[in-house]
Amino acid sequence: MTLAKIWVFAEATDGKVSSTTLEILTKARELATTVEAVYAGADADAVAAALGAHGATTVHTTGDLGGALPGVPVAAAIAEAASAGAPDAILFATSYAARDIAGRLSVKLDRTVLTNGVDLVLTGDSLAVVEPVFGGTTNVTTTFVGDGPYLALLRPKSFVAEESGGAPAAVNTIAVPDTGAAGAAKVTQRHVEERQGPQLEDAAVVVSGGRGLGEAEKYQMIEDLAKLLHAAPGASRAIVDAGWVPYSYQVGQTGKVVKPTVYIAAGISGATQHMVGMKGSKNIIAINKDAEAPIFSISDLGIVGDVNKVIPALIEALKARG
Amino acid sequence: MRDGSSARQWGTGLDLAPARLAAKNGAMNVVVCVKQIPDPADPGAMDPETKTLKRDGKLILDESDSYGVEMALQLVDTAGGGEVTLVSMTPNSEVGGLRTALAMGAAKAILVSDPALAGSDALSTAKVLAAAIKRVEGADLVLTATESSDGYTGTVPEQIAGLLDLPSVTFAKSIAVDGSTLKVERQTEAGYDDVECPLPAVVSVTAGVVEPRYPSFKGIMAAKSKPVDEVTVADLGLDASQVGWSGARQEITTIEAAPSRAAGEVVEDDGTGFEKIVAYLDNLKVI
C-alpha cells in the first residue's frame, strides 16, 4: 500500500533547491500518491519549477522569516497547516534548519521524530526508517507506531534524484502564527567561509586528513595533494574540533556526506562519526600507521605507514608525471 | 570571536569584563543537560532482546556534554555569581558521569532515575528532562550538547525548548550574555551566523569549541559531597506510560548487518607505498 500524502521540507540557496531535497522528493513519489513541499523563504516562485519537476504538486510557503531562526516559526506554521489536513508523513533533510524544525514540530504535534535515516520502507499501514549504526556496519529499521504524521530526518545522498516531468508546483502561502518570545531568536549577521576548488559534495575525488597528520601545519599537504588530483580537501571531526580546518571541511555524521569515485583517507583511523560520511565512496584508499585502524576494514587499498612520508612521496610522484 | 580563554580571563577579575555581563544582579544560573553513556572506547553492541544499545557496563560522562559544562562554568564565572545545575536521566541510579561534571565545578545535580525510563524515545527523553529542568529555580539558560555520542538523534535540545516554550539556538560555537540578551555564534553549513536571543533560552553547544577543564583533586573530593537530587518519573508529575517502552511511538523492527565492503589489499609501507597509490589511481584513470 502507499501513503496518501507526504510533505517534504524543501531547502534552497540563492533560488537553487538543495540536492538532498530533490533526492527526498524522488523517494516520496514512490511512497505516496501526493507529494507536496513546504518552504520557508521569500522566493517560493523561483523554486516551484524544480520542486514540481521532482514531483511536488504544491509548495506551501511561509514567505520570508525576517531573519528569525526557522525552527520555531516554521514548525508553528507547519503544525497549523497540518491541522487543516495532515499528511501521513513529513520528511526533512538532515540539516541545521531542518533538525530544529523537526524537533519543534515533534513537540507541537506530539509525535516522535526518527533521525539519521538512509532509507524509508512501507510496512503494512505504517512507515519504517532505516538508520545505520556502529559506523554503518549495522542497519536498524524502526517503524512508527500510532497515528501520523510520521516525522523523519534523512541523510544526504540516501536516494538518487530523478525528475518526474511534473509542472511547476502551485504556490500556496501558509500563515506563520505569532510565537511570542519562543520565536524571538534572530540572525543579525551571516558569515560565509569561502572554499576554493571543487565542493566536497560534488567532487569526483576527495582527499581527507585526520589526527594522524600530527599538527595543523601538515594539513597543507592535503591541500596540495587535493589540488594535484583536482580533488576537494576534507577532514575528520577530530581536526575540525581541534581548530585545524573550518567546519565546512568536515566529512562524517555531523559533517558532509560524500560518495566520490575515489576517497583518500590520510591519517584517519575511521571513527563511526567519519565512516558514516564516506563509506559510500566507490574506491577508498587509506593511509594510517596503525594496522588495526578500522578504516582498513572498508578500504580497497590500505597503506600501513606514516602519512608524513607517504603523502609527500605521492605528491612528488604526481608532480613528476606532470 | 569570544573563545574560552578570554571568557575565563574576564572571570578572574581582570578588568576586561564589560559591564554588560551582569545577567541578573551579577548572577547567572545555568542548567546543563548531561548524558551518561557507555565508554565509547568499548565497542558498542545491540541487545538482541530489547533491540536497543546495551548500556549495562559502567557509564561515563558523554564527552560531548563536557563542552556545555565548561561553557556553563565560564558563563557563571563571567557573570560573577550563580551556579551550574546538572540534569540527567537514567534507568538505574548511575551517577559516575555526573560526578565527573560535579568535579569540574557544577554545584548540584538532578538525576531522574527510574526503571520506567528504559527504551525512551527522543521526545519522551525531552519530556522527562524538561520536567526536571522546571524544578531548578531561577534558571537563566539551559545548555545541552548538539547530540549524544551514542544515540545521536540530535533533536532533544529543540524538543526541550519546545516543551518549555523557550527560544533556542542550536550549534553554538560561542555564547556571550548582554543584559537579558544572549549573543551566539551559530555554526551553519556555509560558515556561521551571529544570532541574538532573549533569556531564558535553550542553547546546544557544538563539540570542541571550548577546552573542558580537567577536574582537580580538590574538585573530585568536593564532588563526592555535592547534592544529587534523585527523583522518579512520578515525582516529576509524569505518567510512567508516557516514557520508556510504553511511551515510545516507534518500534525497532529489524537489526541487520549492512551490506559490507570487503577489505581490499593492505600493505606495509616500505618506502614504495606511494607507488601502489599511483598505480591504483592510474588504473581508475583518475590521473
Interface residues (C-beta under 8 A of the other chain):
Chain A: T13 L69 G71 V72 A75 S95 Y96 R99 D100 A102 G103 R104 S106 V107 K108 D110 R111 T112 V113 L114 T115 N116 T123 A128 P132 V133 F134 G136 T137 T138 N139 V140 T141 T142 T143 F144 V145 G146 L153 G180 A181 A182 G183 A184 A185 K186 V187 T188 Q189 R190 H191 V192 E193 A204 V205 L229 R237 V240 D241 A242 G243 P246 Y247 S248 Q253 T254 T261 V262 I264 K279 N283 I284 I285 I287 A291 F296 S297 I298 S299 D300 L301 G302 I303 V304 G305 D306 K309 V310 I311 A313 L314 A317 L318 R321
Chain B: P43 G44 M46 K51 D121 A122 L123 A126 T146 E147 Y152 T153 G154 T155 V156 P157 E158 Q159 A161 G162 L163 D165 L166 P167 S168 V169 T170 F171 R186 Q187 T188 E189 A190 G191 Y192 D193 D194 V195 E196 C197 P198 A201 A207 G208 A248 R249 Q250 E251 I252 T253 T254 I255 E256 A257 A258 S260 R261 A263 G264 E265 V266 V267 E268 D269 G271 G273 F274 E275 K276 I277 V278 Y280 L281 L284 V286 I287
